Amino acid sequence: MRSLLPTLLAAAAVLTSAGPAAAQQTALPITSPQDVFTAYQAVCLANPGDLDKQIATAKAAPFNYVLKETSADGSMRFENGQTFVAMRRNAQYHFCMAGGRMDSTVTRESIEAVGSPVLEKLGRRMTDPRGNTVWVDPAKPGSILMYSQIDKGPIRISSWLSGVSVEKQ
């Protein structure tokens, strides 16, 4: 987990809080925690480690995500007007995340409560040093599930992320 966590945190930070992607994501309407987690389950959790299936699921109905940005590192960000998904696979890591803009009054606990029942079946819940909630399965070294939240003024971006060290699969 130690080698994978910094990479996933960096990916979450870049994809949810920096550059042109942030400007477009803050333009997204406020959505519900359930809508974001539903996308995460269908795109990321149902297709672990399979970038092609994740992309196909994202583009298909009912989500109808459209590619909005490809970063220099190969990360792809898709939007459907309500939420976003992002993913990347390289020789070392694979990650997939889904996120959206939340009402700033919605608490972290209430957002996490949507996904916790599913993720607690997949791993042990922990809090990392940055305050993100992670779920780790000791039987799957190099694999992590994470909830991350970025607050920039009145804008709250919540995301669920799955990551795996390809080297340890």
C-alpha positions in Angstrom: 0.0 0.0 0.0 2.8 2.4 0.8 4.1 2.6 -2.8 0.7 2.8 -4.4 -0.9 5.3 -2.0 1.2 8.4 -2.9 0.5 7.8 -6.6 -3.2 7.4 -6.1 -3.3 10.5 -3.9 -1.5 12.5 -6.5 -3.9 11.3 -9.2 -6.9 12.2 -7.1 -5.5 15.6 -6.4 -4.6 16.4 -10.0 -7.9 15.1 -11.4 -10.1 16.8 -8.8 -8.3 20.1 -8.1 -5.9 21.4 -10.7 -5.7 23.0 -14.1 -8.4 23.0 -16.8 -10.0 19.8 -15.4 -10.9 21.6 -12.2 -12.5 24.5 -14.0 -14.7 22.2 -16.0 -15.5 20.0 -12.9 -16.5 23.0 -10.9 -18.9 23.9 -13.7 -20.6 20.5 -13.3 -23.9 20.7 -11.5 -24.2 19.5 -7.9 -25.0 15.8 -7.9 -25.8 13.2 -5.3 -23.4 10.9 -3.5 -25.4 8.0 -4.8 -25.0 9.1 -8.5 -21.2 9.2 -8.1 -21.0 5.9 -6.3 -23.2 4.2 -8.8 -20.9 5.3 -11.6 -17.9 4.1 -9.5 -19.4 0.7 -9.0 -20.3 0.2 -12.7 -17.2 1.6 -14.3 -14.4 0.9 -11.7 -15.4 -1.9 -9.3 -17.2 -4.1 -11.9 -14.1 -4.0 -14.2 -11.1 -4.1 -11.9 -7.8 -3.6 -13.7 -9.5 -3.7 -17.2 -9.0 -0.3 -18.8 -10.8 -1.3 -22.0 -13.9 -2.5 -20.2 -13.9 0.6 -17.9 -13.8 2.9 -21.0 -16.5 0.9 -22.7 -18.8 0.9 -19.6 -18.2 4.7 -19.2 -19.2 5.4 -22.8 -22.2 3.1 -22.8 -25.7 3.9 -21.6 -26.8 4.7 -19.0 -23.7 6.8 -18.3 -22.8 8.1 -21.8 -19.5 9.6 -20.7 -17.6 11.6 -23.3 -13.8 11.9 -23.3 -13.0 15.5 -22.2 -9.3 15.4 -21.6 -6.2 13.2 -22.0 -3.2 14.3 -19.9 0.4 13.9 -20.8 0.7 11.0 -18.3 -2.0 9.1 -20.2 -4.8 9.8 -17.7 -8.2 10.1 -19.4 -11.1 12.2 -18.0 -14.7 11.6 -19.2 -17.8 13.6 -18.3 -21.5 13.2 -18.8 -22.8 16.6 -17.7 -23.4 15.3 -14.2 -20.3 13.4 -13.0 -16.9 12.5 -14.2 -14.7 9.3 -14.4 -11.0 9.2 -14.9 -8.6 6.3 -15.4 -5.0 5.4 -16.4 -3.0 2.3 -16.8 0.8 2.2 -17.3 3.5 -0.3 -16.6 3.3 0.3 -12.8 -0.2 1.3 -11.8 -3.8 1.2 -12.8 -6.4 3.6 -11.3 -10.0 4.3 -12.0 -12.1 6.9 -10.3 -15.5 8.5 -10.4 -16.4 11.8 -8.9 -18.7 14.8 -8.9 -19.5 18.1 -7.3 -21.4 17.9 -4.0 -23.4 20.4 -2.2 -21.0 22.0 0.3 -23.3 21.3 3.2 -23.3 17.5 2.6 -21.0 15.9 5.1 -18.1 13.6 4.4 -19.6 11.0 6.7 -22.9 11.0 4.7 -21.1 10.7 1.4 -18.9 7.8 2.7 -21.9 6.1 4.1 -23.2 5.5 0.6 -20.1 3.5 -0.4 -19.0 2.0 2.9 -21.4 -1.0 2.9 -20.0 -2.2 -0.4 -16.3 -1.4 0.2 -16.2 -2.8 3.7 -16.9 -6.2 2.1 -13.8 -5.7 -0.1 -11.3 -4.5 2.5 -10.5 -3.2 5.9 -11.3 0.5 6.5 -8.5 2.8 7.5 -7.7 6.6 7.4 -4.5 7.7 5.7 -2.3 10.5 6.9 -4.1 13.0 4.6 -7.5 12.2 6.0 -8.7 10.1 3.1 -10.6 6.9 3.9 -9.1 3.8 2.3 -10.1 0.2 2.2 -7.3 -2.4 2.0 -7.5 -6.1 1.5 -4.4 -7.8 3.0 -4.9 -10.7 0.6 -4.4 -8.3 -2.3 -1.1 -6.5 -1.8 -0.8 -3.4 -4.0 -4.5 -2.8 -4.2 -6.4 0.0 -2.6 -9.9 1.6 -2.6 -10.3 5.2 -1.5 -12.7 8.0 -0.9 -11.2 11.5 -1.4 -12.8 14.9 -0.9 -11.4 18.3 -2.1 -12.9 21.5 -0.8 -12.0 24.7 -2.6 -14.1 27.5 -1.1 -17.7 26.6 -1.7 -16.8 23.9 -4.2 -16.7 20.3 -2.9 -15.5 17.5 -5.2 -15.9 14.0 -4.0 -14.4 11.0 -5.6 -14.1 7.2 -5.2 -10.9 5.7 -6.5 -9.6 2.1 -7.1 -6.0 1.5 -7.7 -3.7 -1.4 -8.1 0.0 -1.8 -8.5 0.3 -3.7 -11.8 3.6 -5.2 -10.7 1.8 -7.0 -7.8 -1.2 -8.4 -9.7 
